[in-house]
Amino acid sequence: MAKDSTLPAAVGLSVDEKALVEQARAGDMGAFSRLVGKYQERIVNTCWRVCGNKDDAEDLAQEAILKALEAIGSFQQRAAFYTWLFRIAVNVSIAHRRKAARAPKLALHAGDGEWGGDHQAARLVGHASREVTDPLARLSAREVERKLAEGLEQLDDDHRAVIVLRDIEGFDYRQIGEILDLPAGTVRSRIHRARLELKEYLRPLVE
């Protein structure tokens, strides 16, 4: 299935999505599958980044989708379906992370072992240190990945979630607020604080 990298910008449901939701609420599994299929790869990626363990991401994504299926009848349709679905995925991933007995290890490369086309590590370093023109030019991918993993592991769940949604997944502040059920001001302040914390861990890379 091709990755849908663009998420809806409008608040609320589109006409087509609303129709699919209504069909899914009536028990149409095909309609539900079409809804989920638009975002499934993004859900897996979000679960991976939030929980910090790639091996668990597929299972967590499936758990989130099953929870959405079970609760589709209660979906009020006041916000976009993806907002509701990503909220479930983030909550499932945070709960899993809190229950994990071992410290998860986070890799920031794509699933095939190569860096993703959106240069996630480069974007994270750039946000953490705006004053550096090209902090990655003299560093290996492995070194950047290791330091980012260490830095992200030190963030609390709230800060980790907003960084993943903003600097890795590319959601805007309004979308993050809808997903996490937070005011825009709270989203901005959490992102600011999280980037400051990351900057401290990344300082050796950017000075």
C-alpha positions as CSV (number, residue, x, y, z in Angstrom):
1,M,0.0,0.0,0.0
2,A,1.4,3.4,-1.0
3,K,2.2,5.7,1.9
4,D,-0.1,8.7,2.2
5,S,2.2,11.4,3.4
6,T,-0.4,14.2,3.3
7,L,-2.9,14.5,6.0
8,P,-6.1,16.6,5.7
9,A,-5.7,20.2,6.6
10,A,-9.4,21.1,7.2
11,V,-11.1,20.8,10.6
12,G,-13.8,18.2,10.7
13,L,-14.7,15.4,8.3
14,S,-14.6,15.6,4.5
15,V,-17.8,14.6,2.7
16,D,-16.3,11.3,1.5
17,E,-14.8,10.5,4.9
18,K,-18.0,11.3,6.7
19,A,-19.8,8.9,4.4
20,L,-17.3,6.2,5.1
21,V,-17.5,6.8,8.9
22,E,-21.3,6.5,8.7
23,Q,-21.0,3.2,6.8
24,A,-18.4,1.9,9.3
25,R,-20.7,2.8,12.2
26,A,-23.4,0.8,10.5
27,G,-21.0,-2.3,10.5
28,D,-19.5,-2.0,7.0
29,M,-16.0,-3.4,7.4
30,G,-15.0,-2.4,3.9
31,A,-15.7,1.2,4.7
32,F,-13.7,0.9,8.0
33,S,-10.8,-0.7,6.1
34,R,-10.8,2.1,3.6
35,L,-10.7,4.7,6.4
36,V,-7.8,3.0,8.2
37,G,-5.9,2.2,5.0
38,K,-5.4,5.9,4.3
39,Y,-3.3,6.2,7.5
40,Q,-2.1,2.8,8.4
41,E,1.6,3.3,7.5
42,R,1.6,6.6,9.3
43,I,0.1,4.9,12.4
44,V,2.8,2.2,12.4
45,N,5.5,4.9,12.1
46,T,4.0,6.9,15.0
47,C,3.7,3.9,17.2
48,W,7.3,3.1,16.5
49,R,8.6,6.6,17.3
50,V,6.5,7.0,20.4
51,C,7.1,3.6,22.0
52,G,10.7,3.6,20.9
53,N,10.7,0.0,19.6
54,K,10.3,-0.9,16.0
55,D,9.6,-4.5,16.6
56,D,6.5,-3.6,18.7
57,A,5.2,-1.0,16.3
58,E,3.1,-3.3,14.0
59,D,1.4,-4.9,17.0
60,L,0.7,-1.6,18.6
61,A,-0.7,-0.2,15.3
62,Q,-3.0,-3.3,15.1
63,E,-4.1,-2.8,18.7
64,A,-4.9,0.8,18.0
65,I,-6.9,-0.1,14.9
66,L,-8.8,-2.8,16.8
67,K,-9.6,-0.3,19.5
68,A,-10.9,2.1,16.9
69,L,-13.0,-0.6,15.4
70,E,-14.5,-1.4,18.7
71,A,-15.2,2.2,19.5
72,I,-16.3,3.4,16.0
73,G,-19.9,3.6,17.2
74,S,-18.9,6.3,19.8
75,F,-16.9,8.4,17.3
76,Q,-18.8,11.8,17.4
77,Q,-17.6,13.0,13.9
78,R,-16.8,16.5,15.2
79,A,-13.1,16.1,14.2
80,A,-11.3,14.3,11.4
81,F,-11.2,10.5,11.6
82,Y,-7.4,10.6,11.5
83,T,-7.3,12.9,14.6
84,W,-9.2,10.3,16.5
85,L,-7.2,7.4,15.2
86,F,-3.8,9.0,15.9
87,R,-5.0,9.8,19.4
88,I,-5.7,6.2,20.0
89,A,-2.3,5.1,18.5
90,V,-0.4,7.6,20.7
91,N,-2.2,6.5,23.8
92,V,-1.6,2.8,23.1
93,S,2.1,3.5,22.4
94,I,2.6,5.5,25.6
95,A,0.8,2.9,27.7
96,H,3.0,0.2,26.1
97,R,6.1,2.2,26.8
98,R,5.2,2.7,30.4
99,K,4.6,-1.0,30.9
100,A,7.8,-2.1,29.1
101,A,10.2,-3.8,31.5
102,R,13.2,-3.1,29.4
103,A,14.5,0.3,28.1
104,P,13.4,0.4,24.4
105,K,15.9,1.3,21.7
106,L,14.9,3.7,19.0
107,A,16.3,3.7,15.5
108,L,15.5,6.7,13.3
109,H,16.2,5.0,9.9
110,A,13.6,3.6,7.6
111,G,12.4,0.0,8.0
112,D,14.7,-1.3,5.3
113,G,17.8,0.0,7.1
114,E,18.2,3.1,5.1
115,W,17.5,6.7,6.1
116,G,14.0,7.8,5.3
117,G,13.4,10.2,2.4
118,D,12.2,12.9,4.8
119,H,15.6,13.1,6.6
120,Q,14.0,12.8,10.0
121,A,17.3,12.9,11.9
122,A,18.4,16.0,10.0
123,R,15.1,17.8,10.8
124,L,15.4,16.9,14.5
125,V,18.9,18.3,14.8
126,G,17.9,21.4,12.8
127,H,15.0,22.1,15.1
128,A,17.1,21.5,18.2
129,S,19.8,23.9,17.0
130,R,18.7,26.6,14.6
131,E,22.0,28.5,14.7
132,V,24.0,25.8,12.9
133,T,23.8,25.8,9.1
134,D,24.6,22.2,8.5
135,P,25.4,20.3,11.7
136,L,25.3,16.9,10.0
137,A,28.0,17.6,7.4
138,R,30.8,16.3,9.5
139,L,28.9,13.5,11.2
140,S,28.1,9.9,10.4
141,A,24.5,8.7,10.2
142,R,25.2,6.2,12.9
143,E,26.5,8.9,15.3
144,V,23.6,11.1,14.7
145,E,21.1,8.3,15.1
146,R,22.7,7.2,18.4
147,K,22.7,10.6,19.9
148,L,19.1,11.3,18.9
149,A,18.0,7.9,20.3
150,E,19.7,8.8,23.6
151,G,18.1,12.3,23.6
152,L,14.6,11.1,22.8
153,E,14.8,8.4,25.5
154,Q,15.4,11.1,28.1
155,L,12.2,13.0,27.2
156,D,9.1,12.3,29.3
157,D,6.1,10.9,27.5
158,D,4.4,14.2,26.9
159,H,7.4,15.8,25.4
160,R,8.3,12.8,23.4
161,A,4.8,12.6,21.9
162,V,4.8,16.2,20.7
163,I,8.3,16.0,19.2
164,V,7.4,12.8,17.3
165,L,4.2,14.3,16.0
166,R,5.8,17.6,15.0
167,D,9.4,17.0,14.0
168,I,9.1,13.4,12.8
169,E,5.6,13.1,11.5
170,G,5.2,16.7,10.4
171,F,1.8,17.6,12.0
172,D,1.0,21.2,12.5
173,Y,0.2,22.7,15.9
174,R,-3.5,22.5,15.4
175,Q,-3.4,18.9,14.4
176,I,-1.2,18.0,17.3
177,G,-3.6,19.8,19.6
178,E,-6.5,17.8,18.2
179,I,-4.7,14.5,18.4
180,L,-3.5,15.0,22.0
181,D,-6.6,17.0,23.1
182,L,-4.5,20.0,24.1
183,P,-4.7,23.8,23.6
184,A,-2.4,25.2,20.9
185,G,-0.5,27.1,23.5
186,T,0.3,24.0,25.5
187,V,1.5,22.2,22.3
188,R,3.8,25.1,21.5
189,S,5.3,25.3,25.0
190,R,5.8,21.5,25.2
191,I,7.6,21.5,21.8
192,H,9.7,24.4,22.9
193,R,10.7,22.7,26.1
194,A,11.3,19.3,24.4
195,R,13.6,20.9,21.8
196,L,15.6,22.7,24.5
197,E,16.1,19.4,26.3
198,L,17.1,17.7,23.0
199,K,19.5,20.6,22.3
200,E,21.4,19.8,25.5
201,Y,21.9,16.2,24.4
202,L,22.8,17.2,20.9
203,R,25.2,19.9,21.9
204,P,28.3,17.9,21.1
205,L,27.0,17.5,17.6
206,V,26.3,21.1,16.8
207,E,29.0,23.0,18.6
